[in-house]
Amino acid sequence: MSGVLEVIVLTTLAGITIPIGGFLALIERIHPRWLEVEFRHSIIAFGGGVLLAAVALVLVPEGISEQPPLIAALAILFGGVCFMIVDRILATHKNSASQLIAMLLDFVPESLALGASFATNGESVGLLLAILIGLQNLPEGFNAFRELNSSTTMTKKYILPGFCLLVLLGPISGLIGYYLLALIPRMVGLIMLFAAGGILYLTFQDIAPQAKLERRWAPSLGAVLGFVFGLIAQMVIA
């Protein structure tokens, strides 16, 4: 039972950084004006770097460990195609939510993996993975709030409560991983690879273009820093 409680607590704490990132995005003005613009673009780029790190260092390496090459390639391709379809549907309704989708693509499969690792690999791996998820969710929550607030008709007072509800996906996914997916590691791998394909599509279709800022170099460096952050976190986990 203690393992179950630890999964619930850790996935909840990892998910809380989503509304915390959204709350930080409520800060409307940073002076001078150029700093505010460059800061926002740098946060978007940092989130993109972290997502690429998650793909390269967590989702793909863990996902391919139990899969033959053809199945792994098809899972990644299927993820990319599915989220291209979702992105086109959102664009048709003029309701872009790429940052939110990317955040959930990262949060849910890693929470599944956290629960499965607690059941199979012990406490230390699960704890470090929870830290990684939580730190990734902070810039992703910030970016998702900014995107939803600027590109949808949803008002701010509904976005943050919605983010708070998303926190529940952490313990739900963690418990599924703990009780079910630990018994079928190949399914966990397929979910991770599917997520990796979706994240790759969204990163280059929506997140990277939003991060670009003419005659400014900090956002691109932010992407590098995001990837380095993911690398360090993964090396600690390993």
RASULMO-V671071 format. One record per helix or strand of 2 or more residues. SS is the DSSP state (A for helix, B for strand). FROM is the first residue (numbers start at 0). TO is the last residue. If there is no record, write none. Layout:
ss: <SS | SS>
from: <FROM | FROM>
to: <TO | TO>
This chain:
ss: <A | A | A | A | A | A | A | A | A | A>
from: <1 | 32 | 68 | 97 | 122 | 155 | 167 | 180 | 184 | 217>
to: <23 | 63 | 91 | 119 | 150 | 165 | 178 | 182 | 210 | 236>
